[in-house]
């Protein structure tokens, strides 16, 4: 992703459809957005143009593809929430997120694996 930009809900929803279906003809994208989101063709093209201007998607010869990977956008959006609501503190976010609901053993194991993998990468790469 070329620069950090906030995606609005509608933009993220359209981008998600593109990530799921790309490459996709813009006409087909309009049909899917009408079915899934209840959007008119003009709404789809307006949101698509915004995403193209932000460098997230491109529409070349009526074929829409992504320029930014879903994971890149998710990471950026997650970091924005973390910074805004929790002062950038991941432990504060996790504590607030868990609240009283807790984690299943499988979820806890998955999080441990993510941390272990991250620490391994950091040890090797930097």
Secondary structure in CASP SS format (residue, H / E / C, confidence):
PFRMAT SS
TARGET T0000
AUTHOR 0000-0000-0000
METHOD secondary structure of the structure
MODEL  1
X C 1.00
X C 1.00
X C 1.00
X C 1.00
X C 1.00
X C 1.00
X C 1.00
X C 1.00
X H 1.00
X H 1.00
X H 1.00
X H 1.00
X H 1.00
X H 1.00
X H 1.00
X H 1.00
X H 1.00
X H 1.00
X H 1.00
X H 1.00
X H 1.00
X C 1.00
X C 1.00
X E 1.00
X E 1.00
X H 1.00
X H 1.00
X H 1.00
X H 1.00
X H 1.00
X H 1.00
X H 1.00
X H 1.00
X H 1.00
X H 1.00
X H 1.00
X H 1.00
X C 1.00
X C 1.00
X C 1.00
X H 1.00
X H 1.00
X H 1.00
X H 1.00
X H 1.00
X H 1.00
X H 1.00
X H 1.00
X H 1.00
X H 1.00
X H 1.00
X H 1.00
X H 1.00
X C 1.00
X C 1.00
X C 1.00
X E 1.00
X E 1.00
X E 1.00
X E 1.00
X C 1.00
X C 1.00
X E 1.00
X E 1.00
X E 1.00
X E 1.00
X C 1.00
X C 1.00
X C 1.00
X H 1.00
X H 1.00
X H 1.00
X H 1.00
X H 1.00
X H 1.00
X H 1.00
X H 1.00
X H 1.00
X H 1.00
X H 1.00
X H 1.00
X H 1.00
X H 1.00
X H 1.00
X H 1.00
X H 1.00
X C 1.00
X C 1.00
X C 1.00
X H 1.00
X H 1.00
X H 1.00
X H 1.00
X H 1.00
X H 1.00
X H 1.00
X H 1.00
X H 1.00
X C 1.00
X C 1.00
X C 1.00
X C 1.00
X C 1.00
X C 1.00
X H 1.00
X H 1.00
X H 1.00
X H 1.00
X H 1.00
X H 1.00
X H 1.00
X H 1.00
X H 1.00
X H 1.00
X H 1.00
X H 1.00
X H 1.00
X H 1.00
X H 1.00
X H 1.00
X H 1.00
X H 1.00
X H 1.00
X H 1.00
X H 1.00
X C 1.00
END
